[in-house]
């Protein structure tokens, strides 16, 4: 009897020394003569990694493992391996996944993906003139607040191909809906466009003819991912809010420009 008791104690110690229980552990405890309640308690309280195919379940039964212990092994094997995330952890995990595909150490501005890498969309200077001063851009009945933008150079230094993916890091308190996507027109070695001040779009006077609707998805605080709609080849730019400066007759601002080659 002493030998049997010693064997049981040594077996239990060996099982406890394992990181996780498995089928062999349970069979070993059963063969050692441990009571069903003891084995059941071990299965329920210890980490376990069990093989629970039909053949293995039959083998466990053949080796003398009780139905209650087998049922506990099945329940343990079906349980999640990790505790559910705390409140807000799911959102943090999703955010981390999204963050992994964002420009690293980015400042406020616009970034485009090219050949799988993020590149900064450096802004260009815009010269503004109000009220149809650039005559060839003016239309009959100029709406108050209409402005004409003039950018030096025939083409943007940023050359892209469809589909275009852009990430915009907006200033604090600024939403993506305050940005405008504009179509620029080449003219005499420069690019020009027409829009309105303050981000308030008028339907008359031609002020919205160069404004292209787009949607941006918020992926982090102040960070928006934009997949651009199908557009033809040409010159384009993102106009940040307030970029038209003052409402004086002439001022300067900035525009995040790019050239679409297809």
Backbone as CSV, one residue per row, in Angstrom:
resi,resn,N_x,N_y,N_z,CA_x,CA_y,CA_z,C_x,C_y,C_z
1,UNK,0.829,-1.204,0.000,0.000,0.000,0.000,0.863,1.253,0.000
2,UNK,1.980,1.210,0.754,2.855,2.375,0.794,3.459,2.650,-0.566
3,UNK,3.816,1.537,-1.297,4.387,1.708,-2.629,3.386,2.352,-3.578
4,UNK,2.125,1.903,-3.487,1.071,2.453,-4.346,0.868,3.926,-4.040
5,UNK,0.803,4.270,-2.749,0.597,5.662,-2.346,1.746,6.528,-2.828
6,UNK,2.983,5.997,-2.713,4.140,6.765,-3.165,4.085,6.980,-4.676
7,UNK,3.667,5.940,-5.431,3.552,6.039,-6.883,2.538,7.095,-7.274
8,UNK,1.408,7.137,-6.556,0.361,8.122,-6.831,0.876,9.525,-6.587
9,UNK,1.592,9.728,-5.472,2.126,11.046,-5.140,3.115,11.503,-6.190
10,UNK,4.018,10.596,-6.607,5.012,10.939,-7.621,4.354,11.257,-8.954
11,UNK,3.327,10.507,-9.313,2.610,10.749,-10.570,1.948,12.108,-10.559
12,UNK,1.284,12.434,-9.467,0.602,13.725,-9.350,1.610,14.865,-9.405
13,UNK,2.776,14.679,-8.788,3.799,15.709,-8.829,4.317,15.909,-10.243
14,UNK,4.454,14.808,-10.973,4.931,14.899,-12.360,3.928,15.635,-13.232
15,UNK,2.649,15.347,-13.007,1.591,16.014,-13.769,1.568,17.497,-13.455
16,UNK,1.681,17.829,-12.169,1.674,19.235,-11.762,2.871,19.990,-12.327
17,UNK,3.984,19.261,-12.568,5.173,19.905,-13.096,5.054,20.262,-14.565
18,UNK,4.055,19.694,-15.273,3.867,19.986,-16.671,3.262,21.376,-16.854
19,UNK,3.587,22.003,-18.006,3.005,23.303,-18.314,1.523,23.164,-18.622
20,UNK,1.173,22.129,-19.402,-0.225,21.878,-19.737,-0.497,20.383,-19.646
21,UNK,-1.738,20.064,-19.367,-2.146,18.663,-19.368,-2.480,18.243,-20.789
22,UNK,-2.376,16.923,-21.051,-2.777,16.383,-22.347,-3.420,15.020,-22.134
23,UNK,-3.717,14.342,-23.221,-4.368,13.040,-23.116,-3.536,12.067,-22.287
24,UNK,-2.231,12.036,-22.528,-1.358,11.106,-21.793,-1.356,11.414,-20.310
25,UNK,-1.436,12.707,-19.948,-1.449,13.082,-18.533,-2.667,12.501,-17.835
26,UNK,-3.807,12.605,-18.494,-5.051,12.110,-17.901,-5.013,10.587,-17.774
27,UNK,-4.507,9.914,-18.828,-4.391,8.454,-18.778,-3.435,8.037,-17.663
28,UNK,-2.330,8.777,-17.505,-1.346,8.466,-16.467,-1.968,8.581,-15.082
29,UNK,-2.767,9.647,-14.866,-3.425,9.804,-13.559,-4.438,8.697,-13.318
30,UNK,-5.139,8.314,-14.393,-6.131,7.238,-14.263,-5.457,5.916,-13.917
31,UNK,-4.366,5.602,-14.638,-3.634,4.352,-14.384,-2.996,4.333,-12.994
32,UNK,-2.678,5.543,-12.484,-2.070,5.624,-11.155,-3.078,5.401,-10.048
33,UNK,-4.347,5.337,-10.401,-5.364,5.067,-9.402,-5.925,6.286,-8.723
34,UNK,-5.663,7.473,-9.288,-6.237,8.685,-8.699,-7.753,8.648,-8.840
35,UNK,-8.440,9.164,-7.849,-9.893,9.181,-7.885,-10.424,10.106,-8.980
36,UNK,-11.631,9.804,-9.399,-12.263,10.607,-10.454,-12.351,12.076,-10.075
37,UNK,-12.688,12.363,-8.822,-12.833,13.750,-8.377,-11.516,14.509,-8.449
38,UNK,-10.401,13.808,-8.152,-9.083,14.442,-8.210,-8.722,14.765,-9.653
39,UNK,-8.895,13.793,-10.541,-8.569,14.004,-11.964,-9.451,15.098,-12.552
40,UNK,-10.732,15.059,-12.168,-11.681,16.064,-12.659,-11.249,17.462,-12.233
41,UNK,-10.811,17.579,-11.000,-10.358,18.867,-10.484,-9.114,19.349,-11.233
42,UNK,-8.196,18.423,-11.525,-6.987,18.778,-12.260,-7.321,19.289,-13.656
43,UNK,-8.212,18.587,-14.360,-8.603,18.984,-15.726,-9.254,20.355,-15.721
44,UNK,-10.090,20.597,-14.724,-10.829,21.860,-14.677,-9.957,23.043,-14.255
45,UNK,-8.928,22.787,-13.459,-8.141,23.889,-12.905,-6.828,24.145,-13.650
46,UNK,-6.311,23.128,-14.367,-5.028,23.274,-15.035,-5.209,23.573,-16.527
47,UNK,-4.217,24.218,-17.117,-4.218,24.410,-18.557,-4.131,23.063,-19.248
48,UNK,-4.864,22.912,-20.327,-4.865,21.638,-21.029,-4.871,21.793,-22.534
49,UNK,-4.201,20.867,-23.208,-4.208,20.820,-24.665,-4.486,19.380,-25.061
50,UNK,-5.752,19.125,-25.384,-6.193,17.757,-25.581,-6.494,17.469,-27.051
51,UNK,-6.204,16.229,-27.434,-6.595,15.747,-28.762,-7.927,15.038,-28.604
52,UNK,-8.949,15.566,-29.264,-10.311,15.085,-28.994,-10.999,14.585,-30.251
53,UNK,-10.246,13.878,-31.072,-10.863,13.229,-32.227,-11.669,12.027,-31.751
54,UNK,-12.471,11.481,-32.637,-13.301,10.329,-32.277,-12.435,9.162,-31.806
55,UNK,-11.350,8.884,-32.517,-10.472,7.762,-32.142,-9.834,7.990,-30.789
56,UNK,-9.431,9.236,-30.503,-8.802,9.525,-29.229,-9.787,9.415,-28.072
57,UNK,-11.034,9.823,-28.301,-12.056,9.684,-27.249,-12.299,8.217,-26.931
58,UNK,-12.354,7.380,-27.970,-12.529,5.937,-27.758,-11.329,5.370,-27.009
59,UNK,-10.128,5.840,-27.369,-8.920,5.361,-26.697,-8.920,5.746,-25.220
60,UNK,-9.359,6.996,-24.910,-9.436,7.422,-23.512,-10.371,6.511,-22.718
61,UNK,-11.510,6.187,-23.331,-12.485,5.315,-22.658,-11.892,3.931,-22.436
62,UNK,-11.158,3.438,-23.437,-10.526,2.117,-23.339,-9.478,2.094,-22.234
63,UNK,-8.808,3.246,-22.031,-7.768,3.326,-21.002,-8.341,3.521,-19.610
64,UNK,-9.669,3.565,-19.499,-10.303,3.625,-18.192,-10.679,5.007,-17.714
65,UNK,-10.512,6.034,-18.578,-10.882,7.393,-18.182,-12.401,7.486,-18.115
66,UNK,-12.918,8.062,-17.038,-14.370,8.105,-16.829,-15.039,9.102,-17.770
67,UNK,-16.360,8.899,-17.921,-17.139,9.786,-18.796,-17.088,11.231,-18.310
68,UNK,-17.133,11.433,-16.990,-17.119,12.795,-16.444,-15.805,13.506,-16.767
69,UNK,-14.705,12.755,-16.655,-13.397,13.351,-16.941,-13.282,13.673,-18.433
70,UNK,-13.738,12.762,-19.274,-13.704,13.001,-20.726,-14.545,14.224,-21.076
71,UNK,-15.727,14.330,-20.450,-16.596,15.485,-20.702,-15.906,16.775,-20.273
72,UNK,-15.163,16.750,-19.171,-14.442,17.931,-18.698,-13.328,18.306,-19.667
73,UNK,-12.663,17.284,-20.233,-11.612,17.533,-21.221,-12.191,18.191,-22.475
74,UNK,-13.357,17.690,-22.910,-14.013,18.273,-24.096,-14.393,19.724,-23.827
75,UNK,-14.966,19.976,-22.626,-15.358,21.344,-22.272,-14.151,22.264,-22.206
76,UNK,-13.056,21.763,-21.646,-11.839,22.560,-21.532,-11.246,22.840,-22.910
77,UNK,-11.310,21.822,-23.759,-10.763,21.995,-25.099,-11.570,22.936,-25.946
78,UNK,-12.880,23.101,-25.636,-13.753,23.991,-26.399,-13.701,25.414,-25.900
79,UNK,-13.153,25.633,-24.691,-13.131,26.969,-24.099,-12.079,27.823,-24.788
80,UNK,-12.272,29.161,-24.821,-11.259,30.049,-25.414,-9.965,29.966,-24.633
81,UNK,-8.828,30.047,-25.332,-7.521,29.905,-24.694,-7.115,31.135,-23.921
82,UNK,-7.733,32.274,-24.219,-7.383,33.522,-23.529,-8.643,34.201,-23.053
83,UNK,-8.508,34.973,-22.003,-9.656,35.697,-21.481,-10.104,36.731,-22.485
84,UNK,-11.411,37.031,-22.548,-11.896,38.043,-23.483,-11.286,39.388,-23.161
85,UNK,-11.084,40.247,-24.189,-10.472,41.554,-23.949,-11.331,42.426,-23.071
86,UNK,-10.674,43.271,-22.293,-11.405,44.204,-21.442,-12.088,45.238,-22.311
87,UNK,-12.992,45.998,-21.711,-13.735,47.019,-22.458,-12.768,47.960,-23.130
88,UNK,-12.982,48.147,-24.432,-12.127,49.054,-25.189,-10.931,48.372,-25.803
89,UNK,-10.599,47.129,-25.368,-9.429,46.456,-25.901,-9.614,46.085,-27.351
90,UNK,-10.858,45.702,-27.735,-11.127,45.355,-29.123,-10.854,46.525,-30.034
91,UNK,-11.297,47.716,-29.608,-11.074,48.903,-30.418,-9.592,49.207,-30.512
92,UNK,-8.850,48.998,-29.407,-7.416,49.261,-29.426,-6.716,48.315,-30.367
93,UNK,-7.165,47.020,-30.368,-6.561,46.044,-31.266,-6.799,46.425,-32.709
94,UNK,-8.049,46.840,-33.028,-8.360,47.248,-34.394,-7.552,48.467,-34.783
95,UNK,-7.408,49.388,-33.828,-6.636,50.596,-34.098,-5.183,50.255,-34.365
96,UNK,-4.634,49.271,-33.583,-3.242,48.891,-33.776,-3.039,48.292,-35.152
97,UNK,-4.037,47.478,-35.594,-3.945,46.892,-36.922,-3.947,47.969,-37.980
98,UNK,-4.844,48.960,-37.812,-4.904,50.047,-38.778,-3.632,50.868,-38.742
99,UNK,-3.097,51.113,-37.523,-1.888,51.918,-37.386,-0.698,51.278,-38.082
100,UNK,-0.696,49.940,-38.173,0.450,49.264,-38.761,0.595,49.574,-40.240
101,UNK,-0.465,50.053,-40.870,-0.402,50.382,-42.292,-0.547,51.879,-42.515
102,UNK,-0.025,52.678,-41.599,-0.057,54.129,-41.733,1.363,54.661,-41.825
103,UNK,1.544,55.849,-42.397,2.879,56.460,-42.435,3.455,56.578,-41.030
104,UNK,4.727,56.302,-40.878,5.366,56.337,-39.573,5.902,57.739,-39.275
105,UNK,5.761,58.134,-38.009,6.278,59.433,-37.539,5.829,60.585,-38.431
106,UNK,4.555,60.538,-38.801,4.033,61.529,-39.745,3.594,62.804,-39.027
107,UNK,3.826,63.926,-39.683,3.339,65.214,-39.208,2.024,65.530,-39.906
108,UNK,1.407,66.638,-39.529,0.188,67.081,-40.183,0.467,67.277,-41.669
109,UNK,-0.394,66.718,-42.515,-0.187,66.820,-43.959,-0.843,65.672,-44.677
110,UNK,-0.433,65.450,-45.933,-1.002,64.393,-46.772,0.100,63.450,-47.227
111,UNK,-0.244,62.158,-47.332,0.718,61.130,-47.713,0.056,60.193,-48.718
112,UNK,0.810,59.727,-49.700,0.252,58.826,-50.701,1.075,57.550,-50.751
113,UNK,0.408,56.449,-51.127,1.088,55.163,-51.208,1.533,54.926,-52.646
114,UNK,2.806,54.605,-52.805,3.373,54.339,-54.117,4.314,53.150,-54.019
115,UNK,4.042,52.140,-54.837,4.845,50.903,-54.817,4.912,50.303,-53.410
116,UNK,3.791,50.407,-52.688,3.710,49.819,-51.355,4.306,50.637,-50.243
117,UNK,4.868,51.794,-50.567,5.488,52.648,-49.547,4.767,53.985,-49.450
118,UNK,4.782,54.575,-48.248,4.156,55.877,-48.037,5.161,56.985,-48.334
119,UNK,4.717,57.972,-49.099,5.538,59.129,-49.419,4.770,60.403,-49.083
120,UNK,5.491,61.417,-48.649,4.837,62.674,-48.287,4.419,63.440,-49.539
121,UNK,3.191,63.953,-49.528,2.688,64.783,-50.614,2.997,66.239,-50.255
122,UNK,4.175,66.685,-50.670,4.619,68.027,-50.304,3.690,69.076,-50.921
123,UNK,3.283,70.073,-50.146,2.354,71.087,-50.660,3.049,72.070,-51.588
124,UNK,2.233,72.692,-52.452,2.716,73.757,-53.323,2.020,75.053,-52.948
125,UNK,2.676,76.150,-53.283,2.122,77.464,-52.976,1.018,77.801,-53.968
126,UNK,-0.097,78.321,-53.428,-1.222,78.770,-54.252,-1.336,80.286,-54.142
127,UNK,-1.435,80.952,-55.273,-1.730,82.380,-55.302,-3.226,82.544,-55.555
128,UNK,-3.874,83.249,-54.636,-5.322,83.406,-54.715,-5.704,84.790,-55.228
129,UNK,-6.745,84.813,-56.031,-7.349,86.066,-56.454,-8.859,85.876,-56.433
130,UNK,-9.555,86.842,-55.864,-11.000,86.706,-55.699,-11.771,87.348,-56.834
131,UNK,-13.030,86.947,-56.953,-13.967,87.629,-57.838,-13.665,87.537,-59.313
132,UNK,-13.044,86.450,-59.777,-12.862,86.262,-61.198,-11.790,87.130,-61.802
133,UNK,-10.740,87.457,-61.031,-9.655,88.282,-61.545,-8.921,87.556,-62.659
134,UNK,-8.765,86.219,-62.525,-8.177,85.443,-63.607,-9.272,85.251,-64.645
135,UNK,-9.250,86.034,-65.681,-10.389,86.193,-66.566,-10.842,84.905,-67.233
136,UNK,-9.879,84.079,-67.679,-10.313,82.900,-68.424,-10.983,81.863,-67.526
137,UNK,-10.881,82.016,-66.215,-11.548,81.112,-65.288,-12.905,81.635,-64.864
138,UNK,-13.182,82.912,-65.131,-14.413,83.528,-64.648,-15.604,83.084,-65.481
139,UNK,-16.765,83.129,-64.832,-18.001,82.849,-65.544,-18.954,84.000,-65.283
140,UNK,-20.029,84.003,-66.011,-21.013,85.059,-65.818,-21.649,84.908,-64.441
141,UNK,-21.762,86.025,-63.700,-22.415,86.005,-62.391,-21.553,85.371,-61.331
142,UNK,-20.417,85.952,-61.045,-19.511,85.418,-60.020,-20.178,85.513,-58.648
143,UNK,-20.168,84.410,-57.906,-20.777,84.377,-56.584,-19.798,84.945,-55.573
144,UNK,-20.285,85.737,-54.639,-19.437,86.298,-53.605,-18.759,85.175,-52.841
145,UNK,-17.446,85.273,-52.701,-16.687,84.229,-52.023,-15.956,83.324,-52.982
146,UNK,-16.262,83.382,-54.296,-15.540,82.587,-55.271,-14.086,83.051,-55.343
147,UNK,-13.155,82.103,-55.455,-11.743,82.455,-55.581,-11.112,81.631,-56.690
148,UNK,-10.103,82.187,-57.318,-9.350,81.499,-58.351,-7.961,81.201,-57.826
149,UNK,-7.537,79.959,-57.928,-6.226,79.565,-57.456,-5.258,79.389,-58.605
150,UNK,-4.015,79.818,-58.398,-2.971,79.753,-59.420,-1.741,79.098,-58.806
151,UNK,-1.280,77.995,-59.438,-0.103,77.264,-58.963,0.936,77.266,-60.078
152,UNK,2.134,77.692,-59.786,3.194,77.735,-60.792,3.592,76.327,-61.226
153,UNK,3.966,76.201,-62.499,4.412,74.919,-63.033,3.271,74.154,-63.663
154,UNK,3.571,73.453,-64.753,2.522,72.740,-65.492,2.103,71.441,-64.817
155,UNK,3.010,70.843,-64.010,2.711,69.535,-63.425,3.177,69.456,-61.970
156,UNK,2.473,68.646,-61.198,2.878,68.356,-59.827,4.083,67.424,-59.849
157,UNK,4.908,67.512,-58.830,6.066,66.625,-58.724,5.640,65.219,-58.304
158,UNK,4.407,65.069,-57.809,3.909,63.781,-57.334,3.116,63.108,-58.440
159,UNK,3.663,62.069,-59.040,3.017,61.364,-60.146,2.464,60.035,-59.644
160,UNK,1.148,59.819,-59.799,0.482,58.633,-59.272,-0.326,57.929,-60.351
161,UNK,-0.666,56.679,-60.084,-1.529,55.902,-60.961,-2.692,55.357,-60.148
162,UNK,-3.842,55.170,-60.782,-5.014,54.628,-60.085,-4.785,53.157,-59.742
163,UNK,-5.374,52.681,-58.636,-6.161,53.453,-57.661,-5.245,54.243,-56.726
164,UNK,-5.734,55.381,-56.274,-4.936,56.269,-55.433,-5.376,56.134,-53.976
165,UNK,-4.429,55.869,-53.092,-4.702,55.778,-51.653,-3.924,56.876,-50.945
166,UNK,-4.644,57.684,-50.183,-4.048,58.828,-49.496,-4.407,58.765,-48.015
167,UNK,-3.470,59.148,-47.163,-3.742,59.307,-45.735,-3.496,60.768,-45.378
168,UNK,-4.491,61.369,-44.738,-4.388,62.774,-44.348,-4.339,62.876,-42.827
169,UNK,-3.308,63.534,-42.324,-3.185,63.851,-40.901,-3.681,65.283,-40.736
170,UNK,-4.862,65.412,-40.156,-5.491,66.725,-40.038,-5.110,67.402,-38.725
171,UNK,-5.110,68.734,-38.711,-4.865,69.453,-37.456,-5.956,69.128,-36.438
172,UNK,-5.668,69.328,-35.187,-6.637,69.045,-34.126,-7.921,69.837,-34.345
173,UNK,-9.037,69.165,-34.242,-10.335,69.818,-34.403,-10.810,69.963,-35.832
174,UNK,-10.039,69.446,-36.796,-10.407,69.550,-38.215,-10.847,68.187,-38.721
175,UNK,-11.998,68.143,-39.410,-12.528,66.897,-39.965,-12.183,66.793,-41.446
176,UNK,-12.236,65.575,-41.963,-11.901,65.357,-43.375,-12.892,66.060,-44.297
177,UNK,-14.120,66.283,-43.821,-15.129,66.961,-44.640,-14.793,68.423,-44.899
178,UNK,-13.805,68.958,-44.181,-13.402,70.349,-44.388,-12.348,70.486,-45.489
179,UNK,-11.845,69.358,-45.969,-10.898,69.380,-47.084,-11.669,69.341,-48.403
180,UNK,-11.082,69.913,-49.448,-11.645,69.837,-50.787,-10.656,69.136,-51.716
181,UNK,-11.194,68.265,-52.573,-10.408,67.646,-53.630,-10.711,68.407,-54.914
182,UNK,-9.681,68.965,-55.545,-9.876,69.868,-56.684,-9.196,69.349,-57.945
183,UNK,-9.813,69.659,-59.069,-9.245,69.368,-60.385,-8.582,70.643,-60.904
184,UNK,-7.301,70.556,-61.210,-6.555,71.718,-61.688,-6.462,71.693,-63.213
185,UNK,-6.480,72.871,-63.824,-6.420,72.986,-65.282,-5.109,73.639,-65.696
186,UNK,-4.416,73.004,-66.650,-3.156,73.553,-67.136,-3.417,74.789,-67.998
187,UNK,-2.573,75.808,-67.819,-2.701,77.025,-68.607,-1.375,77.765,-68.634
188,UNK,-0.757,77.798,-69.811,0.455,78.581,-69.984,1.562,78.253,-69.011
189,UNK,1.829,76.961,-68.791,2.899,76.573,-67.884,2.538,76.659,-66.420
190,UNK,1.267,76.833,-66.096,0.800,76.879,-64.705,-0.469,76.046,-64.589
191,UNK,-0.963,75.932,-63.379,-2.224,75.224,-63.125,-3.168,76.151,-62.372
192,UNK,-4.433,76.107,-62.751,-5.427,76.986,-62.138,-6.687,76.204,-61.810
193,UNK,-7.439,76.714,-60.856,-8.702,76.085,-60.472,-9.596,77.131,-59.840
194,UNK,-10.833,76.752,-59.654,-11.785,77.673,-59.041,-12.526,76.976,-57.907
195,UNK,-12.667,77.661,-56.804,-13.393,77.115,-55.663,-13.966,78.274,-54.864
196,UNK,-14.272,78.034,-53.583,-14.838,79.072,-52.731,-14.047,79.139,-51.438
197,UNK,-14.151,80.235,-50.750,-13.469,80.388,-49.463,-14.279,79.736,-48.359
198,UNK,-13.585,79.390,-47.292,-14.262,78.910,-46.088,-14.840,77.525,-46.193
199,UNK,-14.605,76.817,-47.332,-15.117,75.470,-47.477,-16.609,75.396,-47.675
200,UNK,-17.287,76.544,-47.968,-18.740,76.555,-48.173,-18.986,76.571,-49.669
201,UNK,-19.550,75.511,-50.186,-19.670,75.355,-51.627,-20.970,75.978,-52.145
202,UNK,-20.842,76.815,-53.174,-22.004,77.399,-53.835,-22.321,76.577,-55.069
203,UNK,-23.579,76.474,-55.385,-23.993,75.695,-56.543,-24.049,76.545,-57.809
204,UNK,-23.913,77.841,-57.677,-24.006,78.707,-58.837,-22.670,79.370,-59.104
205,UNK,-22.567,80.031,-60.264,-21.378,80.806,-60.573,-20.177,79.980,-60.947
206,UNK,-20.300,78.643,-61.064,-19.185,77.808,-61.476,-18.181,77.524,-60.384
207,UNK,-18.465,77.932,-59.149,-17.483,77.776,-58.074,-17.188,76.322,-57.742
208,UNK,-18.130,75.419,-58.024,-17.925,74.016,-57.654,-17.515,73.155,-58.837
209,UNK,-17.243,73.744,-59.955,-16.965,72.928,-61.134,-15.682,72.118,-61.010
210,UNK,-14.743,72.589,-60.198,-13.474,71.891,-60.019,-13.414,71.097,-58.725
211,UNK,-14.507,71.050,-57.974,-14.556,70.310,-56.713,-15.040,68.888,-56.982
212,UNK,-14.286,67.885,-56.508,-14.611,66.474,-56.733,-15.021,65.846,-55.403
213,UNK,-16.211,65.261,-55.346,-16.643,64.607,-54.095,-15.734,63.421,-53.748
214,UNK,-15.467,63.225,-52.473,-14.696,62.072,-52.022,-15.077,61.774,-50.585
215,UNK,-14.717,60.584,-50.120,-14.996,60.180,-48.748,-13.699,59.764,-48.060
216,UNK,-13.602,60.096,-46.792,-12.445,59.707,-45.999,-12.879,58.939,-44.763
217,UNK,-12.195,57.855,-44.459,-12.525,57.027,-43.301,-11.549,57.314,-42.171
218,UNK,-12.090,57.634,-41.007,-11.244,57.903,-39.841,-10.639,56.600,-39.344
219,UNK,-9.311,56.528,-39.281,-8.626,55.321,-38.834,-7.888,55.533,-37.519
220,UNK,-7.767,56.764,-37.092,-7.164,57.105,-35.803,-7.528,58.555,-35.522
221,UNK,-7.195,59.029,-34.332,-7.521,60.398,-33.989,-6.815,61.364,-34.937
222,UNK,-7.612,62.136,-35.687,-7.069,63.115,-36.611,-6.454,62.530,-37.866
223,UNK,-6.654,61.219,-38.097,-6.057,60.554,-39.263,-7.163,59.943,-40.123
224,UNK,-7.123,60.223,-41.423,-8.168,59.774,-42.344,-7.546,59.095,-43.556
225,UNK,-8.113,57.950,-43.922,-7.674,57.232,-45.116,-8.661,57.530,-46.248
226,UNK,-8.132,57.884,-47.402,-8.960,58.258,-48.549,-8.607,57.364,-49.731
227,UNK,-9.611,56.673,-50.274,-9.459,55.939,-51.526,-10.186,56.757,-52.578
228,UNK,-9.447,57.304,-53.518,-10.038,58.251,-54.456,-10.926,57.569,-55.481
229,UNK,-11.990,58.246,-55.890,-12.861,57.703,-56.923,-12.140,57.645,-58.254
230,UNK,-12.716,56.917,-59.191,-12.117,56.803,-60.521,-12.097,58.176,-61.178
231,UNK,-10.906,58.628,-61.540,-10.754,59.938,-62.150,-9.847,59.811,-63.367
232,UNK,-10.007,60.727,-64.333,-9.170,60.704,-65.515,-7.802,61.280,-65.235
233,UNK,-6.890,61.093,-66.191,-5.549,61.640,-66.058,-5.622,63.161,-65.961
234,UNK,-4.734,63.736,-65.168,-4.732,65.180,-65.014,-4.094,65.611,-63.714
235,UNK,-4.259,66.889,-63.397,-3.677,67.490,-62.201,-4.751,67.672,-61.126
236,UNK,-4.423,67.298,-59.881,-5.380,67.357,-58.786,-4.683,67.868,-57.523
237,UNK,-5.491,68.192,-56.522,-4.917,68.636,-55.265,-5.917,68.617,-54.132
238,UNK,-5.415,68.402,-52.908,-6.231,68.484,-51.697,-6.029,69.867,-51.090
239,UNK,-7.131,70.586,-50.915,-7.086,71.925,-50.330,-7.482,71.843,-48.862
240,UNK,-6.559,72.094,-47.939,-6.918,72.052,-46.512,-7.746,73.261,-46.121
241,UNK,-8.557,73.157,-45.068,-9.364,74.296,-44.637,-8.492,75.465,-44.215
242,UNK,-8.908,76.667,-44.605,-8.159,77.864,-44.248,-6.973,78.132,-45.139
243,UNK,-6.774,77.288,-46.174,-5.600,77.454,-47.021,-5.692,78.658,-47.940
244,UNK,-6.908,79.231,-48.085,-7.055,80.394,-48.958,-6.686,81.682,-48.247
245,UNK,-6.258,81.552,-46.969,-5.793,82.728,-46.229,-6.914,83.713,-45.999
246,UNK,-6.609,84.991,-46.108,-7.610,86.027,-45.868,-8.526,86.145,-47.062
247,UNK,-9.548,86.940,-46.919,-10.483,87.164,-48.008,-10.119,88.427,-48.778
248,UNK,-8.874,88.844,-48.712,-8.441,90.032,-49.444,-8.370,89.708,-50.932
249,UNK,-8.133,90.751,-51.736,-8.154,90.557,-53.178,-7.031,89.659,-53.672
250,UNK,-5.959,89.515,-52.909,-4.861,88.630,-53.308,-4.179,88.095,-52.063
251,UNK,-3.937,86.781,-52.001,-3.279,86.162,-50.861,-2.639,84.874,-51.344
252,UNK,-1.912,84.200,-50.447,-1.282,82.936,-50.806,-1.743,81.861,-49.837
253,UNK,-1.650,80.622,-50.282,-2.027,79.492,-49.450,-1.241,78.276,-49.893
254,UNK,-1.734,77.083,-49.576,-1.031,75.864,-49.970,-2.024,74.828,-50.467
255,UNK,-1.506,73.900,-51.274,-2.322,72.862,-51.881,-1.467,71.601,-51.990
256,UNK,-2.006,70.456,-51.522,-1.309,69.180,-51.644,-1.631,68.608,-53.027
257,UNK,-0.687,68.696,-53.954,-0.974,68.384,-55.346,-0.436,66.996,-55.749
258,UNK,-1.045,66.445,-56.809,-0.537,65.222,-57.415,-1.014,65.147,-58.861
259,UNK,-0.280,64.432,-59.649,-0.594,64.235,-61.062,-1.027,62.795,-61.264
260,UNK,-2.223,62.608,-61.840,-2.732,61.268,-62.122,-2.403,60.940,-63.564
261,UNK,-1.638,59.874,-63.758,-1.171,59.548,-65.104,-2.082,58.574,-65.830
262,UNK,-3.037,57.979,-65.087,-3.988,57.086,-65.754,-5.241,56.941,-64.924
